Amino acid sequence: MLTNMGHGDLSLPAKPPRKQARHSRDIRRLLALLGQDSTSTRNTLIRIANESPAPFLEFVEAVFGSDDAHYHQHRLRLLRLVDFLDSKSGHKIVLHALQDSSSEIRVRGLQAAYRIHDNSPDLHVADLLLSDEEPFNVRKWAVHLLSLSSSSEAQRILRFMARDQSVPLELRVEAIYAMTNSVDDRAIGTLCTLLGDSHPEVRQSSAWALAKISAPSSIMCLLAALEDSSDSVREWAARALLGMHSAHALQCLVDALHQAEPNEQIRLIRILVADRSDFVLRAIAQLLCSDDVRVRRHAAWAMGVARFAPSAPLLQELIDDEDDQVRRYAVVALRRMFA
């Protein structure tokens, strides 16, 4: 301890204790309203927040600054108000939520930020995403909130998370889904690369993402994915190609249909019939002459679904087919065409 020749104690003062919530009359009134959690009281809180933002922000500080365990529910209720508040008040609640010690509050904070499209830099969302100590749900919502940003750094982080084999598989998949929110050549290139990943879940998610993006530049890598060992990857690759409405993509799908094994032909028939273009339907109609009875069944079914009249002569021949189901599908298809 320092002294100064009898002039008193000169020791450094102890740090003040953590600032407690200021229970002013206004704060107590707002706490009472928040505790009731009814539609009318929520509307009252929203009105107060928008008309008197300064006292309301003081109240927010009190709720998030308290050590009282009962305030956990109050924080959750505040987060449900975010969508109806001005941007400053909503941002303040989200900012406090992302710094909360409860992972549930952090997740709800990220969800609220996603709903109101608040990806301000001071939220430090990337820090939450890149922290191995954060629970999966926190990192998952951090991924999706980060995807709202058009910044090159945010998109670089998402591409890194999708590619990095050390990242938990579920989180890599979430990063792939999120990449569809902001598409550029690097994102498409990353997704095409991931079609060769060792995990089928990653390949399937990448094929799904490319189907959603529907970029012609991905046609070649999707064609390669039609030969993937995973049924779901092949299916999403076919759906992606079909969704592009590209003559080149359709020609490639038709070629794949005719060259595939019977099981894969059946899968492709069920996907391609949705196109309803003459080009595709004529290709399916050719399979009415297949040696495989299952392929004939599905081709006849597809002609009935599409009501493709040019296939009628071939369907007439199938009325005498050796297989009962083929005959039935052929009759139904003809009835639907000429009803």
C-alpha positions, 0 to 999 in steps of 0.5 A: 500500500502506498502512503503519502507522509500522513496525507492518507491512503494512495492505494489504487482504487478497486475496480467497480463491480459490474454495472447493474441494471438501472431499475428506474420507474420506466425500466420497471414499467417496461419489465412488467410489460415484457413479462406479460408476453401478450399481443397487446403488451408486445404492441405497447412495447413496440410503440414505446420503442419506436416513439421513445427510442432512448429510454427503450435502449436504456431498457435493452441495456438493463435486460442484457446487462443483468446477471439475473437468470430470470432475464433469459426469457426477457431477452428472448422476448426482446428478440421477437420484437426486432422485426417491428423496431427501427433499425437502430433499436433492432441492431442494438438488441441483436448486438447484445444477443450475439455477445450473450453467454447463452448459445440459445440467445446467440442463435436467436440473435443471429436468426433475428439479424437474418430476418432483418438483413442486419449484417453490420461489421460490428456484429463480428459474425465471421468470428462466431462462424470460425470459432470451433468452440461455438455450437453447431447451431450458432455457426450454422446461422452465422453462415447464413447471415454471412451469406447476406453480405456481398463483401468479397471477404464474406464470400471468401470465408464461405468458399473456404468453409465449403472446401475445408475438409477439417470443417464439420461435414454439416457445416460444409453443407450449410456453407454450400447452401449459403453460397447460392445467395451471392453467386459469382464465377468463383462460387460456381467454380467452387461448387463444380470442384466440390462435385468431386468431393469424397463426401456424397453429402457434399457432392449432392449439396453442390449439385443442388446448389448448381440446380438453384443457380442454373448457370450455363457455365456449370454444364460440363461439370454437371454432365460429369456428375451424371456418372456419380456413384451416388443416386442423389448426386446424379438426380440433382445433376440431371435436375440442374441440367433440365432447369437450365432450359439450354438446348445443349444441356437437353441434348446431353440429357437425352444422350445420357438417357439413351446410353444409361442402364435401365435403372438409370433410364427409369430415374431419368424418365421420371425427371425429364417428363417434367420438361414437356418439350417435344424434344425430350418427350420424343426421346422418352417415347423411343423407350417404349420399345425398350427390351426392359419391361420396367423401362417400358412401364415408365415410358408408357406412364410418362406418355400418359402424364404428358399426354404426348399424342405423337407416341400413340402409335407406339402405345397402340402396340403396347396394348398387346404387351406381355406385361400386364402393367405395361398394357395398363399404362398404355391404355391409360395414356391413350385414354388421357390423350384422346378423352 
